[in-house]
Amino acid sequence: MESKRVQQLPTPSRTSNYAIINSRILFDIPAELASWSSQSVLIVASTALNSNHSTIRDLKAKLGPIVKDEKLGVGSHTPYADVIDISRRIHAINADTVICIGSCSYSDACKTACLLSASLPTPFTEADMEALVDQEKGITRPEKLQPPRTKLILVPTTLSASEWNAVSSATNSRGKKQHFGSLDVGAPDLICLDPDVAATTPEAVWLPSGVRGVDHCVEVRCNVGCTGAAAELTERGLRELLSGLSTYKSAKKQGEPGRERLLEGIASCQLGVRDAMTAMLVHGWRVGISHSIGHQLGSVAGVMHGVTSCIMLAPVLKYTETWNPEAQKILLDIFNDVLGWKEKTLGEAMREFVKMLGLPTTLSEVGVTDQKTIEMVAKYTLTDVWGSGKRVLNSKEEVMEILNMAR
């Protein structure tokens, strides 16, 4: 597959921020660091990737002595403690570049650490981080942020799309997920989409992250009034993701003979995720209730990122099916066309797709049955950045109605 260098997003704030599609990181990252004259590099990488594959070791061998430190492992949903640790490491080695290889928890941790290393005195504390956040909206106040001084390269290993978003999330010690950055401040300098690296991700992690990408496409497109370029991007992105995830699933069963198809499926999914995020970040459309509940379901109840979408998107679509029925019909037609199905509602198509991938569709399947926990998820949803501002849900009872549909 041909490698291609593109601007991350067609916005003025990203004119110097690039992505390499079908990247080969053992070639592309050393070349980029040479062009930046990097001398002090911190690598933050997945523990599992480092244990089970040679990718990290091979990259360190290519880069040589400019790698001054390495952090393996970041907690699920990006605990504040990991953000603080990365920031301290940046300060300790005076890092000019951070290379992050991992899932969205890793990329969010590194984006936030680079941003806060420029915006707060080092070392900073959880209280310092919380002081930056508008507690009602769950996101940092833009006037309190400074542009990062440390360059950042992200190599995503999942499809959760954090790499495209300048806004990152992290979870405080109370289990509340907060958001850091703005549309203009906090983006990585380079994104490397390397299908070979992504192929090292376990299927049980890759597929839920792909459903998260589907969630992006669906929720953006279901906004009332979403038309034109944004609608085209989300519809194309949905086709790419449904096709790519189906190809990935079938190729996995073939083993080594299916390797080429596997990589093609991964590449298709990565393009689909970018299309969805372009509709959201460039054209200004927001994701919605599934994301709001999912953020808190992850941080409060410990449900894996991506699995939250597997469980919540179908009931959200059922709850909102009268809000924008035209959009739901268009997306349903895409599901039926790509997959050769004849489903009658988008919510049911979504549920069946998740089941086809072998993933959970209910809270009980992931052990979330405690009433107090579910009510806390509902409470925090109303202060999530995607649930606040111009609200589409105004009460805990409304959130509980959706959560009860997912039990």
N, C-alpha and C positions, 0 to 999 in steps of 0.2 A: 504494500500500500504506500502511496506517495506521501511524503512529508510536506506540510504546508505551514508557513508562518503567517499569522493574521493578527490584526488588532483584536484584543480581547472582546471589546464591545464598541460599537460605533458611537461613542460619546466623546466630548471634548476632554473629560477627565481621564480618559484611557488612551490618549494618543501615543503615549510612550509605554503602554502596557501590552505585552504580546502573549499570544498562545501559539504553541506548535502542535498542530494536529498530526496524528500518526508519528509522534516523536520517538526518537531513540535516545533515551536519556544519557546513556554512556558516551554518546557523541555530543548531544546538544547542550548538556549542562556544562561540561568542561569548556566548550567553545564560548558559552555565554559568560562564564566566570572570567575567562581570559579577556573578553571584550570589556568587562567591568574592572579589570585589574584587581580582582578580589584577593585578599590576603588572609582573612580570618573568617572561617566558615563554621557554622553550627548546623549539624544535621539532626533533625527530629524525625524519627521513623517508627513505623509499626513494629512492635515486638515480634509479632507472628511472622511478618515478612522477613525480618532479620534472622529469625530462628530457622525458617523453613526454606529460604531461598538465598541465593548468592547476590542478589541485586545490590544491597547496601554495601556489602564487602567489595563488590566489583567497582562500585562508584567511588568508594573511599580510595581504592587502589589507583583509580584514574586521576583523582584530585590530589593525592599525595599530602604533603605537610601543611597545606593551607587549611585542612580540616583540623580545627583546634578542639572541638568538643562534639559530643554525640549524646542525644537523649533518646532512649528507646522506651516507648510506651506513653500513651496519654489516656486518661480515663474516659469512659463513655460520657457523651454530652458535655465534654470539656469542663471539668471542675476548675474553679478559680485557682486551686493550688497548682495545677499544671501551667496555667498562664503565668503565674508568679514565678514558678521555677524556670520557665523558658526565658522570661525577661531577665532574671538574675544571671542566667548563663550568657545571654547576649552581652550584658554589662561586664561580666567577669572576663570575657575574652575580647571585648571590644569588637564584637562581630560586625563585619560589613555585609554579610550575607547569611540568610537562613535558608536551608533546603529542607522542605517538608515532604515526606513520602508517606501517605497514609489516607485514612478516611476523613470525613468531614470533622470529626472530633479533633483530629490532628491539625487540619488546615485552619479551623476556627481558633484553636489554641495559638498557632503561630501568627495568624493575622492579628489577633488581639494583643499578643505579647509585643509584636513589633510596633503596633499602634500605641500601646500604653507606655512602652519604653521611651517614646518621644513625648508623651503627653503627661506623664507623672514622674516624680523623682524616683530613682531606683535606690534601695528596694522599696516597692510599694506593697500595700496590704489589701486584704479583701475590703476593708472599710474605705480605703482610697478608691478602689474600683467602684464600689456602690455609690460613692459621692458623685461620680460622673454620670450616673444613671437617673433619668427622669422616672421616678418610681411608678407613676401612674401609667406611663406608656411603655415602660420596660426597655428603654433604649437610651443610649448616651445623648447628652445635649451636644449638638455639633460645635458650638462655640468653645467647648472645653477640650477639643481634640486638636492635636498637631500632626502633620503628615509624618509617616514613619521615616526614620533616617537609615534604617537597615533594609537592604534589598531582600526580597522574598521570592523564592521559587517554589511553586506547588506542583507536586506530582500526585494527582488523585488516584486512589485505588478503588473508589466506589463511584456511584452515580448521584450522590446526594447534592451535588452542585454548589457546595460551599466555595469552591475555587473561583466561581464567576462573580460572587457577591462581595462587595466591599464591607458589608455589614456581617458581623460574626456573632455567634452566641456562645455563652459560657454559663455554667451553673454555680450559683453561690452555695454556701454551706447550709442554707435552709432548704435547698432543693429547688429554688426558683431560677428559671432560665432567664438571663438578661442578655441584651444585645448591644454590641459595641461597633462603632464606625458610622459612616454615612454613605450615601450613594457616591460621594466624591472623594472620600478619605478612607483608606484601609485596604485597597485592592492589592493583590500581589503584583510583582513586576513581571513575572513570567509564569505561565501555566504550560506544563508539558503533558500532553495526552498521549501516553505510551500504552498501546493495547497489550504489549507483552508484560508490562508491569501490572496492569490491571488484571491480567489473566491469572496472576498469582493469588488473587483474592479468593477466599473460599466461596463456593456457590451460595452457602447460607447467608453470606454477607452481601455478595454482589446483587443477588436477585431482589432482596428487600430495598436496597438502595436504588435499584431500577424502578421499583414501584414508587419510590419517593419522586423520581423524575416524572413518572406518569402523573403523580399528584400535582406537580408544578404545572404541567400542561393543562390538566383538566381544570384546576381551580382558577388559573389565569383566564382561560377561555370562557369559563362560566360567569365571569363578571358581566353584569348587565351593561351593554354598550360596547363590549370588546369586539371591535371590527377591524377591517383593514389589515395593515401589516402585522399587528399583534395577533390577530386571529389566524392569519396565514402561518405565522411562526409556530404557534401552539399546535395547530392541526398537523403541520409537517413534523414537528417534534414528537407528537403522539404517535404518528405512523412509524417514525424511526425507532422509537422506544418499543412499541409493541412488536415490530418486526425483529428488532435487535435482540430483545429479551427472549422471544420465541426461538430464534436461531441459536442463541447462546444455550438455552435449555436443551435443545435437541443435539447440538454439537457436543455438549458435555457427555452425553450418553455414548457418543462414538469414540471417546478417548482420543488418542493421538491422531488417528485418521481424520478426526473432525477439527484438528487444530486450526486450519486456515479459516474454516467457517466460524469457529469460535472467535477468532480475532476480528473477523468482519462484523460479527454480531456486536462485539464490544465497541468497535469504532462507530457503528451505526448508533448505538446507545449514547455514546459520548457526544455525537453531533446533535441528537435529539434533546439532550439536556441543555446544550448551549442555546438551541433555538428557544426553548422555554424560558430560559433566564434572560435572553435578549428581549423577549416580549415583556417580561416583568420589569427589568432594570432600565431598559432604554425607552420603552413605550409607557411605562408608569403604571402598569396593571399589577394589582396585588394578588398574592395567594390568599386563602381564606380560612374557613373554620377548621378544616382538616389539619392544616398546619398549626393553628392556634392550640387546638386540643393536643395535637401530636407533640408539640414542644414540651408541654407540661406532663403529658403521659410519659415521656421519656425521662424528664428530670425528677418528677415526683415518684413515679411507679417503676422506673428502671427499665422500661420497654426499649428495646434496641431501636436506634435510629433507622427509619425505613419500615420496620415492622409496624411502627405507629401508623404509617400511611396504609399498610395492608389492612389494618383493622378499622381505621376511621373514615377513609375516603368513601367507601360504599354507603355507610349510614348517613354521612353528610350529604351525599348526592340524593339519597331518598328524602331526607329532611327538606332539601332545597329544590326538589324537582319542579315545583311550580314557580320558582323565582326567575328562571331563564330557560324555559322548556325548549326554545329554538336551539340554543347552544348545546343542551344535553342531547338533542336529536342528532345534531351534526357529529358530535363526538361518538354517539352510539353507532352511527353509520360507519365511522372509521374503525371502531372495534370489529363490527361485523364484516367489513370489507377485508381488513388485514388478516383476521383470524378465520374467516369463512364461517362465521356464526350467524344465528338468527335471534339474538336476544332482543327482548322487548323494551327494557329500560336500561339506562346507563349505569344505575346503581348495581343492578344484577350482573351486567356485563363486567363491571369492575370486580365484583365479588368472585365471579367465575374465573376471571383471569388470574386473580391472586391464588385461587385454589389450583388452577392449572400449573402454576409455578411451584406448588407444594408448600405454600406459606400460610400462616394463621390468618383467620378473618374475624376472630372474636377475642374479647378481653380474657375470657376464661381460659382460652388456649395458651395464653402467656402468663397465667397465674394472677391476673389482676381481678380479684373478687371482693376485696375488703371495701366495705361501704365508705369508711372514713377516707381511705385513699382516693377513691373515685370522686368523692365530694371535694377533696382538696384539689384534684385535677380541674374540676369544674370551676372552683373559686379562682385559681391562678390563671385559667384561660382568659378570664375577663381583663386581666392586666398584661396579657401577652401583647407584644408589639403588633401582631397581626389581628388581635382581637380588640385592641384599644383604638383611640382616635374616633373615626366615623364607624361606630359599631354596627355590626349586623346581628349580633346577639347582645341582649341587654340585661340578662339575668342569669344567675346560676341555674335556675330551673330549666331554662332553655338548653343550656349546655348538658344538663343531666338527662334531658329527654334524648339527646343524641347518644350520649354515653350508654344509656339504658338499651338503645337499639343495638349496641355493639357487644353486649354482655355474652 
